[in-house]
Amino acid sequence: MVKNKMINNFLIIRYIGKDDKLGLRINKDFFIYNFKDNKKEKGQFLPEVLEFLNAHKVKLNDNFSIIVNLGPGSFSGLRISLAVAKGMKISKNVRIFGYNNSDLKSFDLENIEKLINENLIEKKLIQPIYISKLN
């Protein structure tokens, strides 16, 4: 269970292969970024995220959270967004959380806050099931 007071300033990532977006709440302001339709250009995800954060003068630190989509969606997109979130956690000590796409009805501040307040986000991002445990 995640206490909603822990999450004030955050970046929320939905990178699942269609209608990909970033949401940023910084102080009391909320901004949405729609990814450019450049799926054919490799390596554009991280530069676009950093450009969005820099445009809003975001300081990444232990008071900042990243909320990343855990699926369902494009396997590659989910892997990319998780890798970027984990990299920011390692390098800047941000907190990371995950959410299921089906729990977010609409990508707007009201529904994102419901996601947070109703404890529909989780700290444990990957819960592997090993074949040896199934036998």
GUMIDO-487523 format. One record per residue (C-alpha): residue in one letter; x, y, z. Coordinates in nm, 2 decimals, m for minus. Example, Ala and Ser with C-alpha at 12.3 -4.5 7.8 and 13.67 -1.06 7.14 Angstrom:
! residues 2
residu,X,Y,Z
A,1.23,m0.45,0.78
S,1.37,m0.11,0.71
//
This chain:
! residues 135
residu,X,Y,Z
M,0.00,0.00,0.00
V,0.13,0.35,m0.09
K,0.04,0.65,0.11
N,m0.08,0.93,m0.12
K,0.10,1.19,0.08
M,0.43,1.04,m0.05
I,0.35,1.14,m0.40
N,0.33,1.51,m0.47
N,0.55,1.59,m0.76
F,0.56,1.31,m1.02
L,0.61,1.20,m1.38
I,0.36,0.94,m1.50
I,0.45,0.74,m1.81
R,0.22,0.56,m2.05
Y,0.43,0.41,m2.33
I,0.24,0.11,m2.45
G,0.24,0.14,m2.82
K,m0.06,0.37,m2.88
D,m0.17,0.71,m2.75
D,0.17,0.73,m2.56
K,0.19,1.02,m2.31
L,0.37,1.16,m2.02
G,0.21,1.35,m1.74
L,0.39,1.58,m1.51
R,0.27,1.73,m1.18
I,0.52,1.98,m1.05
N,0.41,2.19,m0.75
K,0.04,2.24,m0.83
D,0.07,2.25,m1.21
F,0.00,1.96,m1.44
F,0.13,1.91,m1.79
I,0.07,1.64,m2.05
Y,0.31,1.56,m2.33
N,0.20,1.35,m2.63
F,0.48,1.16,m2.79
K,0.57,1.25,m3.15
D,0.48,0.99,m3.40
N,0.84,0.89,m3.46
K,0.82,0.52,m3.38
K,1.05,0.45,m3.68
E,1.33,0.66,m3.52
K,1.51,0.45,m3.27
G,1.62,0.59,m2.94
Q,1.38,0.89,m2.92
F,1.20,0.80,m2.59
L,1.46,0.92,m2.34
P,1.55,1.24,m2.52
E,1.18,1.33,m2.53
V,1.13,1.26,m2.16
L,1.44,1.46,m2.07
E,1.34,1.75,m2.29
F,0.99,1.75,m2.13
L,1.14,1.75,m1.78
N,1.40,2.02,m1.86
A,1.13,2.24,m2.02
H,0.95,2.25,m1.68
K,1.27,2.28,m1.48
V,1.22,1.95,m1.29
K,1.47,1.85,m1.03
L,1.49,1.48,m0.99
N,1.56,1.38,m0.63
D,1.41,1.16,m0.35
N,1.11,1.39,m0.33
F,1.01,1.31,m0.69
S,0.82,1.00,m0.81
I,0.79,0.83,m1.14
I,0.47,0.63,m1.20
V,0.51,0.39,m1.49
N,0.26,0.18,m1.67
L,0.31,m0.20,m1.61
G,0.07,m0.31,m1.89
P,m0.10,m0.44,m2.08
G,0.07,m0.29,m2.38
S,0.37,m0.32,m2.61
F,0.63,m0.54,m2.45
S,0.91,m0.32,m2.59
G,0.75,0.00,m2.48
L,0.69,m0.13,m2.13
R,1.05,m0.25,m2.11
I,1.18,0.09,m2.23
S,0.98,0.29,m1.99
L,1.07,0.06,m1.69
A,1.44,0.09,m1.78
V,1.42,0.47,m1.80
A,1.24,0.48,m1.46
K,1.49,0.24,m1.30
G,1.78,0.45,m1.44
M,1.64,0.76,m1.29
K,1.60,0.58,m0.96
I,1.96,0.46,m0.96
S,2.11,0.79,m1.07
K,1.88,1.05,m0.90
N,1.72,0.84,m0.62
V,1.36,0.91,m0.74
R,1.09,0.68,m0.61
I,0.92,0.46,m0.87
F,0.58,0.31,m0.87
G,0.38,0.10,m1.12
Y,0.02,0.10,m1.23
N,m0.20,m0.11,m1.46
N,m0.33,0.06,m1.77
S,m0.68,m0.07,m1.70
D,m0.69,0.12,m1.37
L,m0.65,0.45,m1.53
K,m0.97,0.55,m1.70
S,m0.85,0.86,m1.87
F,m0.50,1.02,m1.88
D,m0.58,1.34,m1.69
L,m0.50,1.48,m1.35
E,m0.83,1.39,m1.19
N,m0.80,1.02,m1.28
I,m0.43,1.00,m1.20
E,m0.50,1.14,m0.86
K,m0.78,0.88,m0.81
L,m0.52,0.61,m0.91
I,m0.29,0.74,m0.64
N,m0.55,0.80,m0.37
E,m0.72,0.47,m0.42
N,m0.39,0.29,m0.37
L,m0.39,0.14,m0.72
I,m0.02,0.19,m0.76
E,0.24,m0.04,m0.63
K,0.61,m0.01,m0.53
K,0.70,m0.37,m0.63
L,0.72,m0.33,m1.01
I,0.81,m0.67,m1.12
Q,0.68,m0.98,m0.95
P,0.84,m1.27,m1.14
I,0.68,m1.62,m1.14
Y,0.95,m1.88,m1.18
I,0.88,m2.21,m1.36
S,1.04,m2.40,m1.07
K,0.77,m2.27,m0.84
L,0.49,m2.40,m1.06
N,0.60,m2.76,m1.04
//
